[in-house]
């Protein structure tokens, strides 16, 4: 008797993104991708976080004690939205 081969179950689809929480320094490294000229410095990211309530970045920032974590996917979509506002 032949055994039936089952297809793998489809992964559930969702419209929300899974947050990738990174420290400010780790996010700077991830965004710059090892380039010699940094687009996003740690100083610039800390500036964005400092004014997160005014610039709309607040939903993507978490503070745990003195640790600051930023959702990388959320930060990238926030950057994309900044370009659309200027137009």
C-alpha atoms as a printed R data frame, in Angstrom:
   type eleno elety resid chain resno      x      y      z
1  ATOM     1    CA   UNK     A     1  0.000  0.000  0.000
2  ATOM     2    CA   UNK     A     2  1.314  3.406 -0.956
3  ATOM     3    CA   UNK     A     3  1.493  6.068  1.711
4  ATOM     4    CA   UNK     A     4 -0.088  9.411  0.890
5  ATOM     5    CA   UNK     A     5  2.252 12.336  1.104
6  ATOM     6    CA   UNK     A     6  0.787 15.259  2.978
7  ATOM     7    CA   UNK     A     7  1.511 18.786  1.850
8  ATOM     8    CA   UNK     A     8  2.993 21.004  4.550
9  ATOM     9    CA   UNK     A     9  0.504 23.243  6.288
10 ATOM    10    CA   UNK     A    10  0.459 26.788  4.975
11 ATOM    11    CA   UNK     A    11  1.921 29.384  7.276
12 ATOM    12    CA   UNK     A    12 -0.698 31.672  8.746
13 ATOM    13    CA   UNK     A    13 -0.868 34.992  6.970
14 ATOM    14    CA   UNK     A    14 -1.014 38.165  8.962
15 ATOM    15    CA   UNK     A    15 -0.993 41.827  8.070
16 ATOM    16    CA   UNK     A    16  1.033 42.963 11.071
17 ATOM    17    CA   UNK     A    17  4.799 42.754 11.165
18 ATOM    18    CA   UNK     A    18  6.781 40.889 13.747
19 ATOM    19    CA   UNK     A    19  8.809 43.463 15.674
20 ATOM    20    CA   UNK     A    20 12.573 43.169 15.576
21 ATOM    21    CA   UNK     A    21 13.668 45.022 18.707
22 ATOM    22    CA   UNK     A    22 17.242 46.319 18.588
23 ATOM    23    CA   UNK     A    23 19.324 48.601 20.753
24 ATOM    24    CA   UNK     A    24 20.265 51.961 19.263
25 ATOM    25    CA   UNK     A    25 23.806 50.814 18.426
26 ATOM    26    CA   UNK     A    26 22.613 47.498 16.950
27 ATOM    27    CA   UNK     A    27 20.010 49.295 14.841
28 ATOM    28    CA   UNK     A    28 22.644 51.710 13.544
29 ATOM    29    CA   UNK     A    29 24.805 48.730 12.521
30 ATOM    30    CA   UNK     A    30 21.851 46.975 10.851
31 ATOM    31    CA   UNK     A    31 20.764 50.082  8.944
32 ATOM    32    CA   UNK     A    32 24.239 51.003  7.758
33 ATOM    33    CA   UNK     A    33 25.116 47.469  6.708
34 ATOM    34    CA   UNK     A    34 28.831 47.901  7.260
35 ATOM    35    CA   UNK     A    35 29.215 50.860  4.879
36 ATOM    36    CA   UNK     A    36 32.107 53.260  5.442
37 ATOM    37    CA   UNK     A    37 29.859 56.323  5.344
38 ATOM    38    CA   UNK     A    38 27.105 55.902  7.891
39 ATOM    39    CA   UNK     A    39 23.653 57.135  6.972
40 ATOM    40    CA   UNK     A    40 22.264 56.635 10.474
41 ATOM    41    CA   UNK     A    41 24.695 57.288 13.303
42 ATOM    42    CA   UNK     A    42 24.042 56.367 16.921
43 ATOM    43    CA   UNK     A    43 23.862 60.095 17.671
44 ATOM    44    CA   UNK     A    44 21.180 60.652 15.000
45 ATOM    45    CA   UNK     A    45 19.122 57.687 16.221
46 ATOM    46    CA   UNK     A    46 19.290 58.948 19.813
47 ATOM    47    CA   UNK     A    47 18.082 62.351 18.556
48 ATOM    48    CA   UNK     A    48 15.093 60.706 16.829
49 ATOM    49    CA   UNK     A    49 14.304 58.770 20.016
50 ATOM    50    CA   UNK     A    50 14.619 61.886 22.187
51 ATOM    51    CA   UNK     A    51 11.905 63.596 20.123
52 ATOM    52    CA   UNK     A    52  9.862 60.440 19.422
53 ATOM    53    CA   UNK     A    53  6.682 61.935 20.900
54 ATOM    54    CA   UNK     A    54  6.860 64.915 18.535
55 ATOM    55    CA   UNK     A    55  8.055 63.160 15.359
56 ATOM    56    CA   UNK     A    56  5.783 60.086 15.431
57 ATOM    57    CA   UNK     A    57  8.449 57.477 16.211
58 ATOM    58    CA   UNK     A    58  7.056 56.774 19.706
59 ATOM    59    CA   UNK     A    59  5.046 53.624 18.773
60 ATOM    60    CA   UNK     A    60  8.305 51.979 17.671
61 ATOM    61    CA   UNK     A    61 10.364 52.834 20.774
62 ATOM    62    CA   UNK     A    62 10.434 50.925 24.073
63 ATOM    63    CA   UNK     A    63 12.300 51.989 27.179
64 ATOM    64    CA   UNK     A    64 13.184 49.347 29.739
65 ATOM    65    CA   UNK     A    65 15.025 51.064 32.542
66 ATOM    66    CA   UNK     A    66 17.938 52.832 30.897
67 ATOM    67    CA   UNK     A    67 17.815 50.508 27.865
68 ATOM    68    CA   UNK     A    68 16.252 51.884 24.681
69 ATOM    69    CA   UNK     A    69 14.927 49.443 22.081
70 ATOM    70    CA   UNK     A    70 13.667 50.360 18.613
71 ATOM    71    CA   UNK     A    71 11.562 48.148 16.357
72 ATOM    72    CA   UNK     A    72 13.638 47.933 13.157
73 ATOM    73    CA   UNK     A    73 10.676 47.200 10.886
74 ATOM    74    CA   UNK     A    74  8.682 50.032 12.429
75 ATOM    75    CA   UNK     A    75 11.642 52.411 12.110
76 ATOM    76    CA   UNK     A    76 12.000 51.588  8.419
77 ATOM    77    CA   UNK     A    77  8.295 52.254  7.792
78 ATOM    78    CA   UNK     A    78  8.581 55.498  9.810
79 ATOM    79    CA   UNK     A    79 11.476 56.574  7.556
80 ATOM    80    CA   UNK     A    80  9.388 55.757  4.470
81 ATOM    81    CA   UNK     A    81  6.548 57.899  5.832
82 ATOM    82    CA   UNK     A    82  8.952 60.814  6.370
83 ATOM    83    CA   UNK     A    83  9.749 60.853  2.652
84 ATOM    84    CA   UNK     A    84  6.060 60.940  1.769
85 ATOM    85    CA   UNK     A    85  5.364 63.937  4.035
86 ATOM    86    CA   UNK     A    86  8.012 66.079  2.353
87 ATOM    87    CA   UNK     A    87  6.401 65.666 -1.074
